[in-house]
């Protein structure tokens, strides 16, 4: 394993963002996310940051005594914390992406990350996978893990890696040649990257075969997963053949490409939200989205054929995992419901519960955290969301956040 980043060895004398897990028994409707079942009269008990017990018949459980635990009764729903597998903490969802990347000072980026993490927590999202905006994700992760700021769990790629002058070069680590690709990976790992992200295309394919092979090999040498920005068939197919672990966005796909994803068990992280939010004219205008783009987005959203290959892939067994691309124009951090609703509307997920599972259990599996979070089971970290209402019947109820716990510490 590579050596840990230097900040991991710093001794902190004061924890500024207090982590004081509560010992509690929550009662109400419970979505464990272990399977498709819903416990209508259930409870979740956690102690010292871990889930101790999950069961049905809350009254019977309380009659056994509370052991001094706080009892939180809700008429709503208890479920695992949401995991957003595609976000950009250094972008605010308001201003031009390139301008922010090129002109925001590190201090401003830090403040944006802080605000975005608070908004993320307020939405019930307890884990966020930051996929790059310069090096801001490293510092967001450090601030949370060192107890300097009360954020969600942060997984970060650091700087995404692109070819020189490649897609979004203005916020990535540019690299040319196989050797430089390896160096770019090592730089991210040295600073604490949990994964590596590469940009494989824009309108055309990017990276040479030698660069592609090198960046994937180096990432796997460092025991890290590698994910690829890939938005059309040739890019997705190439990424799958070369050995990528995850596809970001997805798009048009041939039957051959879908077969590759199924055979290699490569999931796709959906990011419909920018398209959806920019198609909402009244909202988009507040963000200065031009009329031609609003019209373009509206046309795209109304065209079900545009998403046909994504549906075909899901039906074939490709795992579709929740991500919002938050930080992109009009997609503020903490925007959860539109993505989930659209997944169901388009048929990528068949039911509301399936969509919820894509943002909990399936996301935990993708991020290799399924032994820690993603379901409500004894022994796992108490990352718990409480909402007023039943999201199985109406996903909008996920917007009615009553309480959020990260490892048993109440953050909302």
N, C-alpha and C positions, 0 to 999 in steps of 0.2 A: 504493500500500500504506500502511496506517496506520503511525504511528511505533511503534517497539518499546517495550516497557515499560521503565521506568527502570532496573530491575536488570540489564538486558542490557548497560548501559553501565558497570557497576561493574567495576573492575579488581581481581582477586583475586590476592593475593601467595602464597597457599598453597592447594593442593588437598587438602582434608581426606579426601575419599573417593578414594583413589588409583585412577587410571585407567591401568593399565599393561598394554596388550594383550600377550597371549602369542602367539608365533609357533608354530603347532602343526599337526600332521597327525593327524586323528582317523580311526580305522579301525573299520569295523563295518557293520551294515545302515544304509542311508541312504535317508531319505525326503526328496527334494529339494523336494517340493510344487510343482514346475514343472508336472508332469502326474501321472497316476495310477500311474506306475511306481515300483517299489521296487528299489534296488540292494542285493542281498544281500551282496555282498563289495565294499564301496565305501570311499571315503575322502573327507574334507573337509579341505582345507588352507587355513589363513588366516594372514595376515601383516599387521602394522600395522593391525589392527582390521578388515581387509577379507577377504572370501573370495577366495582366489587361484585355487583349482582344486577341482573336484568330479569324481569319476570312479569307475570300477569297477576291480577287481583291485588291492586294496590292497598285496599282496605285490610286484607288479611296480612299483608306485609307489615303495615303500620301497627297492627295489633300485637305484633311480636316485639315491638319496641323500636326506638330509633337510635339507640346507642349514642345519644347526644347529637345526632346528625340533624342539620337543618332540614325541615320538610318544605318543599316547594311544590305546591299543588297548582296544576295548570289545567284549564279546560281545552287547551290546544294540543300541540303535537311535539314530541321529543324525538330528535333524530341526530345522527352524527353531524359534526360540523362540515360545512361545504368545503370542497377542495377545488380551487380554480387552477387548472393546469396550464393556463396560458395567460400571462399578465405581464405588464411592463410598469413596474413601480415608479420608475423615474419620469414617466410621461403622465400628464394630468388629464387627458381626454378633452382638453380645451384648445390648446395652441398647436400650431404646426409642428409636426414631429421633428423634421430636420432642424428647424430653428431652435427647438428646445435642446436637441442633441448638440448642436454646434455652439450655442450661446448661453445656455444655463450654466452658471458657475457651479462647482461642486457643492457649495453651501446651499444654493437654491434647489439643486437636485435632491439634497438630503431632506430639506423641508417638504418637498413634494412627496418623497417616499414616506415621510412620517404621516402626512395628511392622508395619503392613499392607503396606508396600512390601517389607520383608524377607521376610514370608510369601509375598508375590506372587513374588518372585524364587525362593524355595525351591521353588515349585511348577513352575518352568520357564517362568513367564510373564515375558517380557522387555519387553513394552509393555502399558501399561494406559491405557484411555480413561476418565478420571475425569469423571463426569457430575453432580458437584455435591454439596456439603454446606457451605453458607456459602461462605467464600472459601478454605478450607483447601487446595484443589487447586492454587491459584496458588503457595502456599508450598512444597508438595511438589515441584512442577515446578521451581521456582527452586532448591531445595536439591539436586536431582539434576543439573540443568544446570550449576550453579556448582561442582559437585564437593564440596558440603558433606555429602552423604549418598549412600550406594551403593544407589540404587533402580533400578527399571526405567525405561524411557522413559515419560514421562508426557505424555499429551495431556489437556487439561482445558478444560471449558466455564466454569470459575469458578463463578459462581452461575447456576443455572438460572433462567429468567425465567417468572414466573407472573402472572396477573392478581391484583389486590388481593384477598386472601382466597381465592385459588385453591388448586389442589391443591398440597399440601406448602408452603404459603406460609411456614411457620416455618423453612424453610432455603433459601428462594429470594430472588431480587430481585423484589419485588412491583412491578407497574407498572400504570398505568391510562391508557388513551388512546394514540393512535398516537404522539404526541410523546414520551411517557414510555417507550414501548416502544423507540423509537430511542435514547433516552438510555441505557436499560438495556443495550442492545447495545454502545454505545460505551464504557460503563464496563468491560464485560468485556474488550473488545478492548484498551483502554488498559492493563489489568492483565496482559495476556498470554494471553488465551483463544485456544485453537487452533480452537475451534468454539463454536457457540451452541446451547443446549438450551432448548426451550420446553415448558411443560406445557399440553397442549391439552384435557385432560379429566380428570374423575374419574368420578363417576356420570353427569354431564351434560357437554355440550360447554362449553368455556371459551374466552375471548377473543372480542371482536367481530371482524367482518370487517376493519374498518379497522385494528385492532390486529394481526391476523394478517398483513395485507398489509405493514404497516409493519415488523414485526419481521423478516420474511423479506427484504424489500427492503434494509433497513439491513445485515443480516448479509451479504448477497451484495455489497453495495457495498464492504464491508470484506474481500472475498475470503475469506470464511470459510464453511464448510458449516454448515447448521443441521439439527438433529435434533429429533424430536418425540416426547414421551411420548404414545402413542396406543394405546388398548387395546380399542377396539371399532369396529365398521364405520363408523359415522357420523364418528367422530374420524379414523380412518385415511383415509377417503375425502376428507374436508375437507382434511387435511394434504397429501395428494397433489395435490389440485386447486390449492391455493394455492402449491405449489412447494417443499415441504419436500425435503430431500436424503436423509434416513434416518428410518425409523420405529423407535422403541424399544418393545420388548415384543411388539406385535402382538396379535391376538385374533380375534374373529369378523370375517369379511369376506364381502361379497357378490361375485358374479362381476364386477360392474362395478368394484368397488374393486380386486380382483385384477388386472383388466385395466389399470387406471390405473397400478398399481405396475409391471407388466411394461412397459407402453408408455414410462413415464418412467424405467425402470431404477432404481427406488427400493428399496433393500434393507431387510430387517427384521433387527434385532439381537434374537436370542432371549434370554429370561431365565427359563427354566423353574426355575432352582435354588431360589428361595425356596419355591415350591410343593412341590418335591421334598423339600427338606431338612426343611421343617415337617411333611411327611407321615410322616417317620420318627419314630414315637412316642418311642422311647427317647432319641433325640438331641434331639428337640424339647422334651421335658420338662426336660432339663438347662438349657434356655434359658428355662424358665418359660412356654412356649407353652401357653395354656389348652386343656383337653381338647376343648372344642367346636371350636376352630380346627383341632386335629390331625385330628379326625374329618372336618371340612369339607375339609381338604387331601387326606386319603386318598381321599375320595369323588371329588374333582376329578381326582386323578392316575389313578384307575382308570377314568375316563370318557374313552375314546378320542374320542368325538364332540366333546368340548370342544376338541380340537386339530385337528378335521377341516379347518377352513378354512385353518389354517396349512399343513397337508399339501397341500391343494389349491393353495394359493399357490406352494408350493415346486415342485410338479409342473408348474405353469404357467410357471415360470421366474423367480419372485421369488427373489432371492438371500437366503439365510438365513445370518447371520453369528453366530459364537459370542460370547456375553456372559453373565455370571452374576448381575449385580446384587449382587455381593459387597459386604458391609457391611450388607446387609439382614438381618433377624432369622434366625439359624441358618446364614447363609451367610458363613462366615469367609473372609477373603482367602486365596487360594491353593487354594480349592476349585474344581477343574477337571473332574474325571472325571464327576460326576453329570450335568452339563449335556450333555456330549458323548454319554454313553450314552443319555440320554433323547431326544436329537435323532434317534438311530438307531432307538430303540424306537418312537417315535411315527411315524416315516417322513418326518420333515422332511429327514433325510439318509438315504441308502439303505445306506451302508456305513460302517464305522469310518474308512476312509481319507477318505471324503467329509467326515465330521465333523472330522477332523484338518485338512483343507484349509480348513474354515470358520473355524478358529482360527489359521490361518497365512496362506496366500496370499489367501483371500477377505477376511480381516480387514485385510490390508495394502492391498488395493485400496480397501476402504471408507474407510480412513483416509488415502488418497492417499499412502501410503508404499511402494507396490509397486515403486518404483524404488530403494528403500533396503533394505527388509527383506521378510520373508514367505516367501521361497524361498531355497534354498541354491544360489546361482549366483555365478560369478566376478564380482567388482566390487561386490557388495552387502556391507552391514555384516555382520560375523560375530556375529549374534544366533543362538546355537546351543544346542540342548538335547540332552542325552544321557540316555537312560533305559535301565534294565536290563530287557530283555524286548522283545516285539514288539507295539506298540499296534495294529497293523493287525489282529492276531488277537484282541487283548483290550485294550480302551481303559484298563482298570485299570492296565496297565503304565506309563501316563503318570505314575502316582503314584510310580514307582520312580526318582526323579531321581538321577542320578549326577553330572552337571555342568551348569552353566549359564554361558554366556558372553554378555555384552552388548558389542557392538562389539569383540569379541576379548578383553575383560577378564573373567577368570573371577570370577564372583560367588557361585557355589556349588560 
